[in-house]
Amino acid sequence: MVVSSNPIEMVKATDAAMRAAQRSREAVSNAAQNARRGNRRGTVTLEEVELPVSVVNALSRILNELAEGRDVAVLSEGDGTAEVTTSQAGDLLGMSRPTLINLLESGAIPFRKVGTHRRMLLSDVLAYRNRPDRVVEVLPTREERLRALDEMASYTDSLGLGY
């Protein structure tokens, strides 16, 4: 059994992870649906492994996110003392490290320093992420960025400015 003391585990949506997730998500999704239909024990058995239905539902969501090309973070709040790095917190909040550091220095999220490194309680980062007054910047998708670049190239060509 692999047990990590790290409160956050990032799973990158690499091509290999996406392909594996696409193959697995149907089986896990079917098992979760079967469990909701009448499994009274509250568990699901996959290849002789018995899991709580809630775990299978979480696994199904993880596989779906990966299959769609999105990175996944698995968090464990543990006893409330779990700490994260600025990189991990930035990933959780969807912001760059420098932006996060400015936020920390403004007092929006409590932190402590270990040498020159900042550490935050995972519970404080999650509390900030769930604040209703938090401003979330919505970035354009890859497809929207490519479409905008195509439009700019077409406009440049129409002006005879080629490159």
N, C-alpha and C positions, 0 to 999 in steps of 0.2 A: 504494500500500500504506500502510495506517495502522499506525504502530508507536507504542506508548505506552511511556513510561519509567515509568509508574505500575504498581506490581506487582499492583494489584488493580483489577478492572473490575467494577462492580456493574451488573447488569441487573435493573431493577425489573419486576415482573410486572404491568404495566399492562394494561388491557383490550385495547389494540391489540397489545401484545407477546404476550399469551396467544392471541389469535385467529391471529396469524401463526405462532406456534409450533405450534398445533394443526394448521394446514394443512401445515406443513413436516415435522412429526415422523414422519408415516407414510412419506414418501418417503425420509427419512434412515434410518429404522428398517429399511425394506425393503432399502436399499443395504447397510446393515451386516449384515443377515442373509444377503444374497447373497454378501457378501465372506467371511463365516465358512463358507459352504457349499463353497467351492472356489476362491476367488480366490488363486492362487499368488503373485501379484505383491505382495501386502500393501498394495494401494491400492484406492481406490474412485473411480470417475469419476462426477461429478454435473454434468450440463450442461457438459461439456468441462473440468471442473476435476478434476484428479487429486489425491486426498488419501490420506494414510496411513490404514489401517483404524482405528488407535487414535484418530485425530483425528475420524473419522466417528462412532465409538462415543461419544466425549466430546460431540460436537455433538448426537447423538441424546439423550443424557442431559440436556443443557442444554435442548433443546427440550421434552422431557418434563416437566422441572421447571417451566419457564415455562408450559406448557400447563395444568398443574395449579394454577397461581396462586402458585407459590413463586418468590421472588427467587433469583437465581443470582449467585455470585461466581466470577470466573475469576482464578486466581492465577498469578503467575509468580515463582518463587523466584530466578530469574536467577543471579547469581554469589554469592548469599548475603549481599549487602549491601543488598538491597531493604528499604526502610523503609515503615512504614504509620503513619497518623495514629491518634489515639485513636478517632475515629469509625469508621474502617475496621476497626480491631482489635475494637471493640465489636460491629460487625456480624458479623465472623467468629466471635466467641465467643458471640454471641447474648445480649449483655448491654448495659446502658446505658453511656454514657460515664462517668457518676459512679461506677458500680460498677467499671468498668474502672480508673478512676483510683485508687480505693481499693486495688484489687488491685496496681496498679503501685507505689503508695506502700508497700505491705506487703512489696515485694521479690519477689513471685511471678513477675513478668516483668521482665527488665532493660529499661531505657529510657534515653534521653538527652533533654536539653532543648535546643530550638532557640528561644532567647528564652524565651517563656513556654509554648511548645508542646512536648508530649511526642512522641517518635518511638520506635518499637520496630522491631527487625528482624522482618521477616515470618517468618523461620525460628523466632524465639523465640516468637512468637504461635502458630504452628502446633504447635510442640513443647508449649506449654502446653495447647492444645486437645486434643492426643492423649494427655495424661497420664492414666493409669488412675485416679488418686486425685482427679481433678477432679470436683467436684460440679456437676451440670447440673440447672438448674431447668426442669421441664417445665411449660409454661404451657398453660392450657386452650385448645382450638381456638375459633374464632369461633362455631361451631355450639353448643359446650358453654356458652359464655358467654350466647348468646341463649336457650338452653333454661333456664338458671338464672334469667335475667331474667324469662322467661315464668312460671316457677314462683313467683318472688317476687311478681309482679303478681297471679297467681291467688290466692296466699295472702293478700295485702293485700285483694283483693276479697272473699274468703271471710270476712274479719274486719270487712267493712263500712268499711274505712278509706280507700277510694278517694281519688283525688287530683284 
